[in-house]
Amino acid sequence: MGPGRIYHREAFKDHPAFKLARPSPELQAKMDKAEWPADLVDRLMAVRVDHVTIHEWLDSGFPDAENLAKWADREERLINTTLVCRQATWADDDLLSDLCANSPETLGDWTVTVERGPNPYAQFRLQEHPNVQVLEDRRVGLGMTANSVRNTLIAGERTTANFMSGWRVRDGFRGLGLSKLLQNSGGPGVSWFGLVSYWYVRKGNASQAWVAKISSDLADRPEGYSTETETLSATVTHLPSNPEANASPRVRKATEQDLGPCVELINRTHQGLDLFRPYTVDFLWERLNDPSWGEEPPFIASIYGWEDFAVIEDNGQIVACGGMWDRGRDVREVWRHDQTDESHLVDPTAILDFGFAEGHVEAGAQLLGHFLARSTKLGRSSMMVALEFLPDLAEACVSLAPTTESRELHAMPFTYPGFTVNATITRPYTDLAYW
């Protein structure tokens, strides 16, 4: 292809690289024994399924031929059309922002549009091992999903959890099976693997029927592969912007020397909660140095870091710590009523990495008040903080006119014959980077 030439798939269709590999004699014998329809074998070869995967399907007997035919349908749509499902890149800022702005959710008489921009990756960058998948057609975003995988505790046991979020299909393209294409895409082929998957759903969301269908399909799988989805509730608190909130002279910015005491406070405050990952100094240090270990070029926008993290001391001892992420700068909700056209904007800040010492609830409340003053100055609608399992602190914040927001929390264990994990969550910790 010389300079200026346009690539067309027809130009290379006869190149040897595109010749379809036939099954090995061993694989062919397995497929014959399974009595797969001949056309299914041809279709799987045509969409170039990894042969190791086909061996696994045949050895386990799952999925069956009928479900594999449906899977092949979806793969053929990607190969034979201009649809592309891939990992998002830095070149997709506008594509993702435009997709999110045109993918409203339906909640009863309201539509909710979660806008992401100017940095559509801001929230995902605060998560561990994130991966954003985009479905596009000729550089127009039609759908997306995001996953991140992290180590955590459930029922006091170590596990690795996969958080699923960012499910979007563009308005006007729903009901076409595009979500199935995203569902098939999975994440990158790396070592991180979630043994428990979890996600949040707004109560009353029209997509709940879709979620229920997925749960039903998982429960109907053959023995050894079937799984039940646990459903419970998670709640966060919104403290509305308050012009009377005051910055506290007791609050100062944190330093590296403060990280050890801060880690102790954070772990004490949230110990025993499911989905809480006990902090270490290295973990907190890396979070505050996002996204680089060393110098950062000027075009890397700051999301959350040292400038946002603060402490309160009492008699020379740190008794409260936390950080405030300006979530509303890059993640906003536009609510619009279908009948009255009434609308309002929800663009909160969010408290991260928060903790306080035993007997120092007032210091925790003072730090929150300090951040609320900063949030108000930024012009945000509210400040979010996870107070569901901190009743004393919630009581100390009553004067700040708190409101609560609850979502359904779904958790699903990975299952494999002879292998099970515990996904029974009872008291969920809410890291607002994942909300």
Buried (B, 14 or more C-beta within 10 A) or exposed (E): EEEEEEEEEEEEEEEEEEEEEEBEEEBEEBBEEBEBEEEBBEBBBBBEBEBEEBBEBBEEEBBEBEEBBEBBEBBEBBEEEEBBBEEBEEEBBEBBBBBBBBBBBBBEEBBBBBBBBEBBBBBBBBBBBBBBBBBBBEEBBBBBBBBBBBBBBBEEEEBBBBBBBBBBBBEEBBEEBBBBBBBEBEBEEEEBEBBBBBBBBBEEBEBEEBBEEBBEEBEEBEEBBEBEBBBBEBBBBBBBBBEEBEEBEBBEEBEEEBBEBBBBBBBEBBEEBBBBBBBEBEBBBEBBBBBEEEEBEEEEBBBBBBEBBBBBBBEEEBBBBBBBBBBBBBBBBBBBEEEEEEEEEBBBBBBBBBBBBEEBBBBBBBBBBBBBBBBBEBEBBBBBBBBBBBEEBBEBBEEBEBEEBEBBBBBBBBBEEEEEBBBEBEBBBBBBBBB
